[in-house]
Amino acid sequence: MSSADANAISRLEVELGARSYPIYIGRGLLADSELLGKYVDAASAFVVSNETVAPLYLDQLVKTAGLDPARSVVLADGEQYKNIASMQKIFDAMIAGQCDRGTTILALGGGVVGDMAGFAAACYQRGVRFVQFPTTLLAQVDSSVGGKTGVNHPLGKNMIGAFHQPGAVFIDTNTLDTLADREYRAGIAEVIKYGFIRDREFLQWLHENMARLLARDPDALRHAIMRSCACKAAVVADDETENGVRAILNFGHTFGHAIESATAYSALLHGEAVGLGMLMALDFCKRCGLIDAHDFESSRQLIEAAGLPVLLPHTVSSGKQLLRLMQHDKKVKRGRVRLVLLKSLGEAFITGEYSDELLEELLESYVSQV
């Protein structure tokens, strides 16, 4: 790749009719005043960020887009703050800043910031526009795309929210230069997910290029982000509000969300919990006879090679605790937990038809390994 290619801006489109929007991917987008000016009206913008990201990138965004720095709110950083109390802080700041229905909220941060800013945009004066500026790998390849917004409840993750599509997504890969290794690896979990659910060729590429991806090789990183976003955009275009196929994007998440809830969102990062949840889902697929031992083992090795945890936190008390928390998942229908499983590597499906005994055995086996 030439230096000119390395600095090029790629564009994908999320095809949703009147709600369609672009995803821009490239280095230095936060400094591109011409491009940002097409989507951000400085006079109406309001920024939501957090204590980690704001010191790094808020001034740059304010300068590039010509924003009023007073029209912003900086939240505490962490999944434990993704709640109604934080939403109230956003609304308080917006009202104090005299925001109206013409306001555009700019979400500058990771997945937590994007989810809350998007939910605030869906709710404030019954709906205002918002634009995503994801600064973590996990947010860039997953949560910033697709319009899922919301907050957590003590009994379940993302139980309160709305579908509200952004006006645009700007993925500035320069922001990954300041991302901690643990956060970066957590984002790779969502990258791997796309290979498992829909793209076996990409899964093989990940096996062959994981070392390059972990080293943050620009070419490998750009390919992984593009492939992930293209996969998610296609799924969202087919099923915007998760009435069918979009649920496959939750592969590993039903297990992962239960782990997060069981540990009060304090033991694992979201991507780490998803990585462990995918391992458990793959193990369940093996126990159900859907994939063979070789495919399970190669998949386990890929998850482990990404530096993701393969053991439950010691604070998870029992398999029954995890099962109880899984029953609060949004995919539960008529009291039955619906799981995203694999017919084969690269082909996911959603089902409520499985053995309860096998599921309970799986959960207890992972608790016993702690």
N, C-alpha and C positions, 0 to 999 in steps of 0.2 A: 504494500500500500504506500503510495507516495504521500509526501507531506500535505499536498493539496487535497488528496482524497481523505487523509486523516482529519482535516479541518472542515470537510464538507458537512452539510446539514442534510439529514435524511428526513423524509416525511412519510408517515402512514396516515390513513384515514379510517376512522371508526364510522362505518356506514349505518346510520340510524335515521335516514330521511331528514326531516327538519331538525333533528337533534344531532346530526353528524358533526364531527369535529376532528381537527388534525392532531397528530402526535409528532412533534419535532424532536429529533435526536441529534446531538452534536456537541462538540466542545466549545465552551464560551458563549452559550446561548444567553446567559444572564447579563452579558455585556453587549448584546446585539439590540441596540435601541431601535433600529429600523424594523426588525421582525417583531419585537415586543410591542412596538407602537401600533401594529395592525390589530392587536387583540386587547391592549390595556389602555384605557382612558385614564390618564393621570389624575384628572379632576374627580373621578368617581371611585378610584381604587381604595381598597382597605386590605391590609396585609395581616394574615394570621401566621405566626411562626412560633418557635419555642426557644428555650434558654440555651440550647446547644447550637442551633442553626443560626439564630438571629445575629450573634456576634460575628459570624463568619460571612454571611451573605446578604443580610438585610440592607446594609448600606449600599452594596453593589446594585441590588434590585431597585432601591429608591433612586439612586443616581441615574441608572440606565433608563428607567421609565419615567423619571421626573416626578416622583411621588412626594406627597406630604408625609414625612416620617412620623408625625403625630397620629396619623390615621393607621394605626397598627396596634396589635396586641401580641404580647410575648407570653406564652404559656409555659408551665413546668413541663419538663421532658420525661416521657415514660408512659408505657401502656397503662400503668395504674392511675394515670390522670385522664384517661380517655373516658370521661364520665359527664354527667349532667352538670356538676359543679363547674367544670371547665367550659362547658357550653354557655353557662350563665356569664362567665367572664367575657366571652366573645360578644354576647349580646349587650352586656353593659358598656363595653368599649365602643361598639357600633352605634348605640343610641347616643352616648356621650359625644361621638364624632359626627352626629347628625347624618348618619347614613340613611339613604332612602332607597326606593325601588330601582333606581338607576345605578346603584352601587355594584361594583364587581369585587368579589372577595378573591384575593390572591393567596393561595395555600403554599407557603414556603417551608418545606420540611419533609419529614418522612411520612409513613403511612398513618400514624396517629394524627398528625397535623392535617393531612389531606382529608381523612375521614371526618374529623370534627369541623373543619372549615367548610367542607361540602355539605354537611348536615346543617350547619348554620346558614349556608346559602339557601338550602331547601326550605328552611323555616322562617328566616327573617322577612318580615312583611309579606309572608306567604310565597316567598321565592325570589331570589336574586341570582345573577350570573356569578360563576366563579371560574378561575383558571388555576391549573395545577403546575407547581414548580417542585417536583419531587427531588429530594436530595439524598436519598438512600437507594441502594440497588433494589431492595424489596419493593419500595414504592414505585420506582421507575418501571419495573417489569410487571407489577401486579396492581397494587391498590390505587394508583393514580388513574388507571384506565378502567372504564366500565360504569362509573356513576354510582357505585355502592358507597354510601355514606352512613355514619352513625357513631354511636357510643356504646360502651359496655354497661351491663347491669351486674350487680354482685352474683346473680344466679346464672349468668350466661354472657358470652361475648357477642357484641354487635346485635343485641336484642332490640335496640331502639334506634331507628334510622329511617332512611328513605333512599329511593333511587333518584339521583339528580346528576345529570351528565354535565361535565365541565364544558367550557367554551373552547378550550385548547389545553394541551399538555406539552410543557417544555422540559425535555430531559437533557439537562446540561451535565454531561459526563465528567466535567471538571470537578463537580461537587463530590465525586467519589474519591478524589485525592485526599480529602480530609476525613473520610469515613473510617472508623476503627475496624480492625480486622474482624472482630467478632460480629459486628453489624454487617459487614460485607459478606461474610460467610452465611449469615442468616438470610441474606437476600438471594444467595445462590440456591437455597432450598426451593424458592419459588421458580427459579429458572429450570431446575431439574424437574419440577412438577410438570411443566409443559411437555417434556419428553415422555414422561410416564403416561400422560393422559391422551396424547394426540399425535406425537411426532417421534416415532422410533428412530428415524434417521438423525434427528437432533440429539436424541438420547445417546446414540453411538458417538456423535461428535463430542458430546460432553465427556464420555469415557476417555476419548483420545486427547482432549484439550483441557481437562480439569486443571492441570498444573499451570497452563498458560492463563487460565481464567483466575486462578488464585493469585497469580503474580500480577494481575491487573493489566495484562497485555492489551493495549488499546484495540488492536484488530479483533482479538478474541472477545473482548468485552462488548465491542460494538455489535459483533455478530450475535452474541447471546441476547443482548437487549432487543435488537431488531427482531430476532426470531421469536422471542417471548411475547413482545408487544403485538406482532402480527398474529400469533396464535390467539392471544386474548381478544384482539379486535374482531377476529373472525367469529369466535364463540359468542361474544357480546352482540354482534350484528345478527346472529341467528336467534338469540333469546335474551333480549335486553333485561327483563325483570325476573329472570331465573325461574321460569315456569317449567323448564324442561332441561335441555342440554347444558345450559350454563352451569348447572349444579356440578358438572364434572370438574370445574375449576376449584372445587372444594376438596379435591383429593387430599387425604391426610388431615384435613382441617377439623373434621368431627372429632377425631382422636386428639389432635393438637389443641383445639379449643378447650376440651375437657381437662387436659393437662394444665393449661394456663389457668383455668378457673380453680383447679385443685390446689394450685400453688400461689393463688392470689396475684397472678401476673408478675411474680417477683423472682422466680428461679430461672426461667428461660426467656429469651427473646422470642417474639412471635415466629420468626422464621425457623428458629431452633425447634420450637414446639411443632411446627408444621413438618420439618424434616423427620423428627421422631414419629410424628403421626403417620407420615407416609410409610416409614419402615413398618409400623404396626399394621397398616392397611395392606402392605405387600405381604407381610407374614400371614395375615388373615386370608388373603387370596391364595397363598400356598396351601394353607390348611383346608381351604374349600376346594382345592384341586383345580383352580383357575390358572395358576402359573406353576412351573416346575421349580425344583430346588435350585437348579442352575440359574434361572432368571432371578429368583429371590436373592441368591448369594451375590450375583453381579450387581444387583441393585443396592444391596446393603453396602457393598464395597464402594459404590459411587457416593452414597450418602456419607459414609465414613471418610472417604477421600476429600470431600468438601469441608471436612472439619466440623461436621454437625454431630450432636450427641446421639447416642444409640441406646442410652439407658435413661430410665425415668428418674426425676429428682427424688431424693430420699423422703421428701415431705408428702409424697403421694401415699396415702395410707392403705388403700385396697383397690382391687378391681371393681368391687361394688361401688365405691366412691366414683370412679371414672365412669362406670355405666350410668349411674344416676345423673351425672353431669352431662353425659352424651344425650340423655333424654330431654335436655333443655335445648338441643340443637334446633336451628331453624328448619332443618329438613325433616324433622319429625312430623309424621302424618298419622292421625288417628292413634297416637300413642306409640307408633312404631318408628324406631330410628332407621332412617334410610341412609345407606352407606354408598360412597363412591368407591367402586372396586374396578379391577382390570380384567377384561377378557383375555388380554395378552398385553405385553409391554407395548405402549403406544395406543391402546384402545380401552378407554374407560366407559363405564356405565353406572347407572344409579339403581339401587335395588333395596327392597325391604325383605327380600326372600333370602334368608340365610339361617344357619343354626344358632340359636341363642346359646346353646351349650358351648359351641366352638368359640363364640365371641367371649363368653365369660372365661373360658380356659385361656384364651389369648391374653386378656387383660390381667388375669391373675399371674400368668407366666412372666409378664413384664414387671409386675410389682415384686415378684419373688426374686428377680435379678438384682434389685437395688441393694 
